[in-house]
Amino acid sequence: MKRSILLSTAAIAVTFAAPAFAEDATQLDEVIVTATRIPAIVADTPGARVIDAKTIEQRGAIFAADILADVPGLSVTRSGAFGGVAQVRMRGATPGKTLVLVDGAPVNDAAEPNGAYDFSSFELADIARIEVLSGPQSSLWGSDAIGGVISFTTQEIDGLRAEAEAGSFHTVRGRVSTGVANETYAFSAYASRFDTDGISAADEADGNTEADGFRSTTLGAKGRYVLSDAVKVDGSVRWNKSKADIDGFPAPNFILADTADTQESEQWSGFGRVTAKAFGLTHQFSVSASDLDRSSVSGGFGSTFTGDRQAYRWQANGQAQDIDYAFGVERNEASAALSSGLSRDLSITSVFGVAQYDVGALNLTGGLRYDDTDDFGSKTTGRVSAAYDLAGGFILSGAYGTGFKSPTVSQAVCDFCFAPRPYPELKPETADSVEIALGWASADGRFDGRATLYRLNVEDQITYSAGRYINVAKTRSDGFELEGRALLGGGFDLTLAYAWTDATDRTTGARLLRVPEHAGSATLGWTGDRLSGALTVRAEGDQDDSGGFSTVARDGFVTANLNAAYELTDKVTLTARIENLGDEHYQQVFGYGEPGRSGYVGIRLRY
């Protein structure tokens, strides 16, 4: 099924900004590499979507949470507009079941109780590409990937880029990046800064008036060097430091209100790789590491957390007739020191293999992985998928996969457990998922879309109950995802996305928290000779949330964002954006306010 059509069905649903999409009806299928560890066409990869740098720029997205909210099946929540904890739930799975990669380095927080990644300070200034892989990916990436994988790739710069912006809430933002790139070598470096006085984290509608500020600085570098036709080295490093004013739950009412609480974080990640061709295979030897230090002050009391991750990987890729294959060995290590004084090291050694058979109208992919944890036994996971070209622009695809998640450090040491010992021995959470999708692309490349049905079951989910962690919960997510795009002519295009998610706790029958049943977005984009931009309308239905001591209903909302850019010259562009165009009052997380209508203007330079 190595075909040449306009664009992959999945990629079109999210990636819309490049003018070439409308001009070149012979563009090759989008290629994604993290889904199967071998080059794979997105349309043949169930649950795969791609967001490119042009999409990010045209929509005016500043933080990762802003753009991920437009992906069907992803529920994004933020506890406070600026710097509040931002988490992603994929297809109803809890945040700790989404694996986050930056240039191949796993960056999930080893010190967070569920191992979730906090997107609150993840700026997009240096990001070239985001790959979103929904559904269990444990057969390829091991633990933490039950819900899926979000992989960020940083930019390779040739020249100089600079940007400055200012606007509402005394917000100032800037970035600069520079580099050189050719076929033999490349090196780039970048820096960005975000500073705002913000708004009250606790909703102003509830009488909270104190503004909570946020400051974030990001630095990074990336490079590669081709030593010969057979050997290449590449690597990257990324550092971020942020500080946010937050609100807490002061006595005597213990409800969310204005406080002088703060939280700070400092994190870095790095990745290095050697790629060599030998014995008819392409070998990749890579090492990655990440470190996250968090501290907070609440009610006058401080707490600190430190989490570290290291990953060592050897992977070999090869081809035999119509079969592409890859296999390898991994070692993943995680450690954390918690504010309670407890600490622990956890490690997993893994072997994996994947093969892709691509002939005629059929594409078949299968993967198998064996993970041996140092503390919680071993698990074998697998995934199979198929895609068939039905002709007439239709592609039928489906997948079945299993996954697992090993207990986190907090769960393993039973941090803040108050029940009498002994505590029950924990075991990994397990999952299985099935999905089927039908995609279509018109022959002229002007229209396409995809509809997906899925079911995700999680067993032995670890939960905190009666003062301890236990394997007790069972959850199920049934869902329907619909996405499409139309090139309207005159430089205009329309992108639509919708998700219905029925996520329930099968133990209690209750809906899972912070997963709306209905969510969707519509983006009208335009690209002219000098003027470009996008209008995005996003809607979420009601969802259940935690009200402290009980479950509450958080109301749904509809918001609109407008972004525009005008090219004065080929080197200078003026920008403007308006967020929450309709001045909607809403909350992503119960009790936490979001900004009303706000505006920003800026300038971009390219040399």
C-alpha positions in Angstrom: 0.0 0.0 0.0 2.9 2.4 -0.7 0.7 4.9 -2.5 0.9 8.6 -3.3 -2.2 10.5 -2.4 -2.8 14.1 -1.2 -2.4 13.6 2.5 -3.1 11.0 5.1 -6.6 11.2 6.5 -5.3 11.5 10.1 -2.8 14.2 9.4 -5.3 16.4 7.5 -7.6 16.5 10.5 -5.0 18.5 12.5 -2.4 19.8 10.1 -3.9 22.4 7.9 -1.7 25.5 7.7 0.7 24.8 4.8 -0.4 26.5 1.6 1.1 23.6 -0.4 -1.7 21.4 0.7 -4.0 23.2 -1.6 -1.5 23.7 -4.4 0.1 20.2 -4.7 -2.3 17.4 -5.3 0.5 14.8 -5.5 2.0 15.4 -2.0 3.1 12.1 -0.5 1.4 10.6 2.6 2.5 12.1 5.9 5.1 9.8 7.5 5.2 9.1 11.2 7.9 7.2 12.9 7.0 6.8 16.6 3.9 4.7 16.0 5.7 1.5 14.9 9.4 2.4 15.3 9.6 2.0 11.5 8.5 4.6 8.9 4.7 4.3 8.7 2.0 6.2 6.8 -0.3 8.1 9.1 -3.4 7.0 7.3 -2.3 3.3 7.8 -1.7 3.9 11.6 -4.9 3.8 13.6 -5.1 6.6 16.2 -2.2 8.6 14.7 -2.3 12.4 14.1 0.4 15.0 13.3 0.5 18.7 14.1 3.3 20.7 12.3 5.0 24.0 13.1 2.9 25.9 10.5 -0.3 24.8 12.2 1.0 25.9 15.5 2.0 29.3 14.1 -1.2 29.9 12.2 -3.4 29.1 15.2 -1.3 31.3 17.5 -0.8 28.5 20.1 1.7 29.5 22.8 1.6 26.4 25.1 1.2 22.7 24.2 -2.0 22.5 26.1 -3.6 25.1 23.8 -3.1 23.0 20.6 -3.6 19.6 22.1 -7.1 20.6 23.1 -8.1 20.6 19.5 -7.2 16.9 19.0 -10.3 14.6 19.2 -10.2 12.2 22.1 -7.8 14.4 24.2 -9.3 16.1 27.3 -7.1 19.0 28.5 -7.6 20.5 31.9 -5.8 23.4 33.6 -6.0 24.3 37.3 -5.5 28.0 36.8 -5.1 30.0 33.6 -1.4 30.8 33.8 1.0 28.2 35.3 -1.7 26.0 36.8 -1.2 22.3 36.5 -2.2 21.2 33.0 -2.9 17.6 32.3 -4.0 15.5 29.3 -6.4 12.5 29.4 -6.3 10.4 26.2 -9.5 8.5 25.5 -10.6 8.8 29.1 -7.4 7.3 30.6 -5.9 9.1 33.6 -3.1 11.6 32.9 -0.4 9.2 34.1 -1.3 6.8 31.3 0.0 9.2 28.6 3.7 8.9 27.7 5.3 12.2 26.8 8.5 12.3 24.7 10.7 15.3 23.8 13.1 14.4 21.0 12.8 10.8 22.1 13.4 11.4 25.8 10.6 10.2 28.2 9.8 13.2 30.5 6.9 12.0 32.6 7.2 13.2 36.2 8.7 10.3 38.2 7.8 12.1 41.5 4.1 12.7 40.6 1.8 10.2 42.4 0.4 8.9 39.0 3.5 9.7 36.9 1.6 12.3 34.9 3.3 15.1 33.0 2.4 18.7 33.7 2.2 20.7 30.5 1.7 24.1 32.3 5.1 25.6 31.2 5.6 23.7 27.9 6.0 26.4 25.3 5.8 25.7 21.6 8.3 28.2 20.4 10.9 25.6 19.5 8.6 22.7 18.4 8.7 21.5 14.8 6.2 18.7 15.1 3.9 16.9 17.5 2.8 13.3 17.0 -0.2 12.1 18.9 -0.8 8.3 19.1 -4.0 7.4 20.7 -4.6 3.9 22.2 -2.3 1.5 24.0 1.3 1.7 22.7 3.0 -0.4 25.4 4.1 -3.0 22.9 6.3 -0.2 21.4 7.0 2.1 24.4 6.4 0.0 27.5 4.9 1.4 30.7 3.0 4.7 30.9 1.5 4.4 27.3 -1.9 2.8 28.0 -3.8 5.9 26.9 -1.2 6.7 24.2 1.9 8.7 23.3 2.5 12.4 22.7 5.9 13.0 21.0 7.4 16.4 20.5 10.2 17.1 18.0 12.2 20.3 18.4 13.1 22.5 15.4 16.3 22.5 13.3 16.9 26.2 12.4 18.9 27.6 9.4 19.1 31.4 10.0 17.8 33.6 12.6 14.2 33.9 14.1 13.0 36.3 16.7 9.6 37.2 18.1 8.1 39.6 20.6 4.6 40.0 21.9 2.7 42.0 24.6 -0.9 42.2 25.7 -3.5 41.8 28.3 -2.7 41.1 32.0 0.7 42.8 31.5 1.8 39.8 29.5 5.2 39.9 27.7 6.6 37.1 25.6 9.7 36.7 23.5 11.8 34.2 21.8 14.9 34.0 19.6 16.5 31.1 17.8 19.4 30.7 15.5 21.3 28.0 13.7 22.9 26.6 10.6 21.8 23.5 8.7 23.0 21.6 5.6 23.3 18.0 4.5 26.4 17.3 6.5 25.7 19.1 9.8 23.3 21.2 11.7 23.3 23.1 15.0 20.6 25.4 16.5 19.9 27.1 19.8 16.9 28.9 21.1 15.6 30.8 24.1 12.1 31.9 25.1 10.5 33.8 27.9 6.9 34.2 29.1 6.0 36.7 31.8 2.5 37.8 33.0 0.7 39.3 36.0 -2.1 36.9 35.2 -5.5 36.7 36.8 -6.7 35.0 40.0 -6.3 31.3 39.8 -9.4 30.9 41.9 -12.3 32.1 39.9 -12.9 35.9 40.2 -16.7 35.2 40.0 -16.4 33.6 43.4 -15.0 36.8 44.9 -11.3 36.2 44.4 -9.5 39.3 43.1 -5.8 38.7 43.7 -3.9 38.3 40.4 -1.6 35.2 40.2 1.4 35.8 38.0 3.5 33.3 36.0 7.0 33.4 34.7 8.7 30.8 32.4 12.1 30.6 30.7 13.1 27.9 28.2 16.5 27.3 26.7 17.6 24.5 24.3 20.0 23.3 21.6 19.9 20.7 18.9 22.6 19.3 16.6 23.5 16.6 14.1 26.6 15.5 12.2 26.9 13.1 9.3 30.3 11.4 9.8 30.0 9.2 6.7 27.4 7.5 4.5 27.1 4.9 7.2 27.3 6.9 10.5 25.4 9.9 11.9 25.2 11.4 15.4 22.5 13.7 16.7 21.2 15.0 20.0 19.3 17.7 21.8 18.9 19.3 25.2 16.0 21.4 26.6 15.8 23.3 29.9 12.8 25.1 31.5 12.4 27.0 34.8 9.0 28.4 35.9 7.3 30.0 38.9 3.6 30.4 39.3 1.5 32.1 42.0 -1.3 29.8 42.9 -4.4 29.7 45.2 -5.1 27.1 47.9 -7.7 25.9 50.3 -7.2 28.1 53.5 -8.9 27.5 56.9 -11.5 27.6 58.2 -13.6 26.8 55.1 -11.0 24.8 53.2 -12.4 25.9 49.8 -10.5 27.3 46.9 -9.7 31.0 47.5 -7.0 33.6 47.2 -3.8 32.7 49.0 -0.1 33.6 48.7 0.9 30.0 47.7 3.5 29.5 45.0 4.9 26.6 43.0 8.2 26.4 41.1 9.7 23.8 38.8 13.0 23.3 37.0 13.3 20.6 34.4 15.7 19.5 31.7 15.8 16.7 29.2 18.5 15.5 26.9 18.8 12.9 24.1 21.9 11.6 22.2 22.0 9.0 19.4 24.4 7.3 17.1 23.0 5.8 13.9 25.1 3.3 12.0 24.6 1.0 9.0 26.1 -2.4 9.4 25.4 -6.1 8.6 22.4 -5.1 6.4 20.7 -3.2 9.3 20.4 0.4 10.5 21.4 0.5 14.1 20.5 3.2 16.6 22.2 3.5 19.9 20.6 6.2 22.1 20.7 7.5 25.6 18.2 10.0 27.1 17.7 11.5 30.5 15.3 13.9 32.2 15.2 15.6 35.6 12.4 17.5 37.3 12.6 19.4 40.5 9.4 20.8 42.0 8.8 22.9 45.1 5.7 24.6 46.5 4.7 26.7 49.4 1.2 26.2 50.7 -0.2 27.8 53.9 3.3 28.7 54.9 4.6 25.2 54.6 7.0 24.1 51.9 7.5 20.8 50.0 10.0 19.6 47.4 9.9 16.7 44.9 12.7 15.4 42.6 12.2 12.9 39.8 14.8 11.5 37.4 14.5 9.3 34.3 17.1 7.6 32.1 16.6 5.4 29.1 19.1 3.4 27.2 18.1 1.9 23.8 19.5 -0.1 21.0 17.3 -0.6 18.0 18.0 -2.2 14.6 15.9 -1.7 11.5 15.9 -3.8 8.3 13.9 -4.9 5.3 13.2 -8.3 3.7 11.2 -8.2 0.5 7.8 -6.6 1.4 8.5 -6.7 5.2 10.0 -3.8 7.2 11.0 -4.8 10.7 12.7 -3.5 13.8 13.8 -5.0 17.1 15.8 -3.9 20.1 16.6 -3.8 23.8 15.8 -1.0 26.3 16.5 -0.2 29.9 14.4 2.5 31.6 15.2 3.8 35.0 13.2 6.1 37.2 13.9 7.5 40.7 12.2 10.0 42.9 12.7 11.7 46.3 9.4 12.9 47.8 8.6 15.6 50.3 7.8 13.0 52.9 11.4 11.9 52.9 10.6 8.7 51.1 12.5 7.7 47.9 12.8 4.7 45.6 14.5 3.6 42.3 12.4 1.6 39.8 13.7 0.1 36.6 12.5 -2.0 33.6 14.4 -4.0 31.1 12.7 -4.7 27.8 13.0 -6.4 24.5 10.7 -5.6 21.6 10.1 -6.3 17.9 7.8 -5.0 15.2 7.1 -5.9 11.6 5.2 -4.2 8.8 3.9 -6.0 5.7 3.0 -3.7 2.9 1.8 -5.1 -0.4 -0.9 -4.0 -2.8 -3.9 -2.5 -1.1 -3.0 -4.1 2.3 -0.9 -2.9 5.2 -0.4 -5.2 8.2 1.6 -4.3 11.3 2.4 -6.3 14.4 4.5 -5.7 17.5 5.4 -7.6 20.6 7.3 -6.5 23.8 8.5 -8.1 26.9 9.1 -5.9 30.0 10.8 -7.2 33.1 10.4 -4.9 36.0 12.8 -5.0 38.9 10.0 -4.9 41.5 6.7 -5.9 40.0 7.2 -9.0 37.8 7.1 -9.1 34.0 4.6 -8.2 31.3 4.2 -9.1 27.7 2.2 -6.7 25.5 1.3 -6.7 21.8 -0.4 -4.7 19.1 -1.7 -5.6 15.7 -3.2 -3.3 13.1 -4.4 -3.4 9.5 -5.3 -0.9 6.8 -6.9 -1.7 3.5 -7.3 0.6 0.6 -10.9 0.1 -0.6 -10.4 2.3 -3.7 -12.5 5.4 -4.3 -10.4 7.2 -1.7 -11.6 5.0 1.2 -9.3 3.4 3.7 -10.6 0.9 6.3 -8.3 0.4 9.3 -8.3 -1.2 12.7 -6.2 -2.2 15.6 -6.1 -4.3 18.8 -3.5 -3.7 21.5 -2.7 -4.4 25.1 -0.8 -2.3 27.6 0.4 -2.0 31.1 1.6 0.6 33.6 4.0 -0.2 36.4 3.3 1.4 39.9 5.0 4.8 40.4 7.5 5.6 43.1 4.7 7.3 45.2 2.5 4.2 44.9 5.4 1.8 45.5 6.5 3.5 48.8 2.9 4.3 49.7 3.5 8.0 50.2 1.1 9.6 52.7 -0.5 6.2 53.5 -2.2 6.2 56.9 -3.8 2.7 57.0 -2.3 0.1 59.3 0.4 -2.0 57.7 1.0 -4.3 56.0 -0.1 -2.7 52.7 -1.3 -5.0 49.9 1.4 -5.8 47.3 0.8 -3.7 44.2 0.9 -5.1 40.7 0.9 -3.3 37.3 -2.3 -2.0 35.8 -3.3 -3.6 32.5 -5.3 -2.6 29.5 -6.7 -3.7 26.2 -8.2 -1.7 23.4 -9.8 -2.2 20.0 -10.6 0.4 17.4 -11.9 0.5 13.8 -11.8 3.5 11.5 -13.0 4.5 8.0 -11.1 7.3 6.2 -11.8 9.0 2.9 -9.9 11.4 0.7 -11.3 13.0 -2.5 -9.3 12.4 -5.7 -8.6 16.1 -6.1 -7.3 16.3 -2.5 -9.8 19.0 -1.5 -11.7 17.0 1.1 -11.1 14.2 3.5 -11.9 12.9 6.9 -12.0 9.9 9.3 -14.4 8.3 11.7 -13.1 6.1 14.5 -14.9 3.8 17.0 -12.9 2.4 20.0 -13.2 0.7 23.4 -10.4 1.0 26.0 -10.6 -1.3 29.1 -8.3 -0.8 32.1 -8.0 -3.5 34.8 -6.3 -3.4 38.3 -6.2 0.4 38.2 -4.3 1.7 41.2 -6.3 4.1 43.4 -5.9 5.7 46.8 -8.5 4.4 49.1 -8.9 4.1 52.9 -5.4 5.6 53.4 -3.5 3.4 51.1 -2.9 2.5 47.4 -4.6 -0.6 46.1 -5.4 -2.3 42.8 -9.1 -2.2 42.7 -10.5 0.0 40.0 -11.8 -1.1 36.6 -12.5 1.5 33.9 -13.9 1.5 30.4 -14.0 4.2 27.7 -16.2 3.8 24.7 -15.7 6.5 22.1 -16.4 7.9 18.7 -14.0 10.4 17.0 -14.9 12.3 13.8 -12.5 14.6 12.0 -12.4 16.2 8.6 -11.0 19.0 6.4 -12.1 20.9 3.4 -10.1 23.2 1.1 -12.7 25.9 0.3 -10.8 27.8 -2.3 -9.5 31.3 -2.2 -6.9 30.3 0.4 -9.6 29.2 2.9 -9.8 25.8 4.6 -12.0 24.3 7.3 -11.0 21.8 9.9 -13.5 20.0 12.1 -13.0 17.6 15.0 -15.5 16.0 17.4 -15.3 13.3 20.1 -17.9 11.5 22.1 -16.4 9.8 25.1 -18.3 7.5 27.6 -15.7 6.9 30.3 -16.9 5.1 33.4 -15.6 3.5 36.5 -16.8 -0.1 36.2 -16.4 -0.6 39.9 -18.7 2.2 41.0 -20.6 2.9 37.8 -19.7 6.6 38.0 -18.4 8.7 35.1 -14.7 9.3 35.2 -13.7 12.8 36.3 -12.7 15.6 33.9 -13.6 13.7 30.8 -16.4 15.6 28.9 -18.9 13.4 27.1 -19.0 15.8 24.1 -16.1 17.9 22.8 -15.2 19.4 19.5 -13.7 22.3 17.6 -13.9 24.0 14.2 -11.1 26.0 12.7 -11.5 28.3 9.6 -8.0 29.1 8.3 -6.9 31.4 5.6 -3.6 32.0 3.7 -3.2 34.9 1.4 -0.3 36.7 -0.2 0.4 38.6 3.0 -2.4 38.0 5.4 -3.0 34.6 7.1 -4.7 33.5 10.2 -7.3 31.2 11.8 -10.5 31.4 13.8 -11.0 28.4 16.1 -14.2 27.7 18.0 -14.0 25.1 20.7 -16.8 23.5 22.7 -17.0 21.2 25.6 -20.0 19.6 27.3 -20.6 19.2 31.0 -18.2 17.0 32.9 -17.9 15.5 36.4 -15.2 17.0 38.6 -14.0 16.9 42.2 -15.5 19.5 44.5 -13.1 18.7 47.3 -15.2 16.3 49.3 -17.8 15.4 46.7 -18.3 15.1 42.9 -19.7 18.2 41.2 -20.8 19.0 37.7 -18.6 21.5 35.8 -20.6 23.3 33.2 -19.8 23.1 29.5 -18.6 26.1 27.5 -17.9 27.5 24.0 -14.9 29.7 23.3 -13.4 31.3 20.2 -9.9 32.4 19.5 -8.8 34.6 16.5 -5.2 34.8 15.3 -3.8 36.8 12.4 -0.4 37.6 10.8 0.5 40.2 8.2 3.8 40.0 6.3 5.2 43.5 5.9 8.2 42.0 4.1 9.7 38.6 3.6 11.5 39.2 6.9 9.1 41.1 9.0 5.6 39.9 10.1 3.1 41.7 12.4 0.9 39.5 14.5 -2.3 39.9 16.5 -4.5 37.5 18.4 -7.7 37.7 20.5 -8.4 34.9 23.0 -12.0 34.1 24.3 -13.5 36.4 21.6 -17.0 36.1 23.1 -15.8 36.9 26.6 -17.2 33.6 27.9 -17.1 32.9 31.6 -16.0 29.3 32.0 -13.8 26.8 34.0 -11.7 24.0 32.7 -11.3 22.7 36.3 -14.1 23.3 38.9 -13.3 26.5 40.9 -10.5 27.8 38.7 -11.2 30.8 36.5 -10.1 31.4 32.9 -9.4 34.7 31.3 -12.1 36.8 29.7 -11.6 38.5 26.3 -7.9 39.3 25.9 -5.7 40.6 23.2 -2.0 40.5 22.1 0.1 42.1 19.4 3.6 41.2 18.3 6.2 41.1 15.6 8.2 38.2 14.0 11.6 38.5 12.3 13.1 35.9 10.0 16.6 36.1 8.5 
